[in-house]
Amino acid sequence: QVQLVESGGGLVQPGGSLRLSCAVSGRIFGITDMGWFRQAPGKERELVASITRGGTTNYADSVKGRFTISRDNAKNTVYLQMNSLKSEDTAVYYCTSKRAYLPRSWGQGTQVTVSS
């Protein structure tokens, strides 16, 4: 019964920044792999960024250099810092977690809209 609670989405102008947060329930966050996916209207859900329990990060080519994923194990929280936002970043962003031998869990999703 892993629960993910997301926050930080909203409306921002091109070139602006947003910081998404995802709080994860449980007592084993330190061994949980985390990630952010996004889905734009009419498109498939795609991986934006991920971070393993060991701290290894991966990013989609479209966000490299602009987005940063991080985690705070003491707070059971993962973050996605999004800078230099573009209209193409507009999507619903989903937090996801994966613990060994357990099914993947998903957050409800938070809307990010980049528009002038």
C-alpha positions, 0 to 999 in steps of 0.5 A: 500500500504505497501512496504517492502525494504530488504537489507543485504543478500549475501555470507558468510562462515560458522560461519560468520554473516549477518545482514538483514534489512527491511524498511517499508513504512507508518506511523503506523509501531509501530502497525505493527507485523513483521517477517522473513521467508525463503525458501530453494530450494525444501522446503516450506517457513518457519517462522524464527523469528517474533516480535509483535508490543508489542515486543514479539519475537518468533524463529524457533528452528533451529535458537534459540540462533543464530538469533536475531530479533529487530525493530527500530520504529523511523526508521520503520525498522526491523532487523535480526542479524544472527550469527554462520551461517550454510550451512543449513541457505542458503535460500531466506529470506523474510520480512513480515508485518501484520497490523490489519484488513489489508492483509499481505505484503511481501518483494521481498526476499534477498538471503543468501548463506552460503558456504566455 
